[in-house]
């Protein structure tokens, strides 16, 4: 079981996304709580060159998160063309 946390700044980013995308992220969070094993509805991959940082894909949108001791902390949400620009 995984605990999903969202930082305040990423919560604002998530709120700016289209409503249907927000709902799809919510469903993905529900799947993440069950565990991070690959399955339909959960597209998660590690980011290259950024140790300990992962991404969750929901259509053309991404959520960037870090994993630590049974919890997932989201730090960014956005469109794929913008999300990887730090």
C-alpha positions in Angstrom: 0.0 0.0 0.0 1.3 3.4 -1.0 0.4 6.8 0.4 0.0 9.6 -2.2 1.0 13.2 -1.1 0.7 16.3 -3.2 2.7 19.5 -2.5 0.9 22.8 -2.3 2.5 24.2 -5.4 1.7 21.0 -7.4 -1.9 21.1 -6.0 -2.3 24.5 -7.7 -0.8 23.1 -11.0 -3.2 20.2 -10.8 -6.2 22.5 -10.3 -5.2 24.5 -13.5 -5.5 21.3 -15.6 -8.7 20.5 -17.5 -11.4 18.9 -15.3 -11.3 15.6 -17.2 -7.5 15.4 -16.8 -7.9 16.0 -13.0 -10.4 13.2 -12.8 -8.1 10.8 -14.7 -5.2 11.8 -12.3 -7.6 11.0 -9.4 -8.3 7.5 -10.8 -4.5 7.0 -11.3 -3.9 8.0 -7.6 -6.5 5.4 -6.6 -4.5 2.8 -8.6 -1.2 4.0 -7.0 -2.6 3.4 -3.5 -3.0 -0.3 -4.5 0.7 -0.5 -5.4 3.1 0.6 -8.1 3.2 -2.6 -10.1 2.6 -2.0 -13.8 -1.1 -2.6 -14.9 -3.7 -0.9 -17.1 -4.4 2.6 -15.9 -1.1 3.2 -14.3 1.8 4.3 -16.6 4.8 5.0 -14.3 8.4 5.3 -15.3 11.6 6.6 -13.7 13.1 9.8 -15.1 16.5 9.3 -16.6 19.3 11.4 -15.1 17.1 12.3 -12.0 17.7 9.6 -9.4 14.6 8.8 -7.3 12.3 10.9 -9.5 9.5 9.3 -11.4 6.6 10.3 -13.7 3.0 9.3 -14.0 1.5 9.6 -17.5 -2.1 10.5 -18.0 -2.7 11.1 -21.7 -0.6 14.2 -22.8 -0.2 15.2 -19.1 2.4 14.2 -16.6 2.8 14.2 -12.8 6.4 14.1 -11.5 6.9 12.5 -8.1 9.5 11.1 -5.7 9.1 7.9 -3.8 10.3 7.4 -0.2 9.4 4.7 2.4 5.9 3.7 1.2 4.8 7.2 0.1 4.7 9.1 -3.1 5.1 12.9 -3.1 4.0 14.7 -6.3 6.0 17.9 -7.0 4.8 18.9 -10.5 1.9 18.5 -12.9 1.6 19.7 -16.4 1.5 19.1 -20.1 4.2 16.9 -21.5 5.8 19.7 -23.6 6.4 21.8 -20.4 6.7 19.4 -17.5 10.4 18.4 -18.0 11.7 21.9 -18.0 13.1 22.5 -14.5 
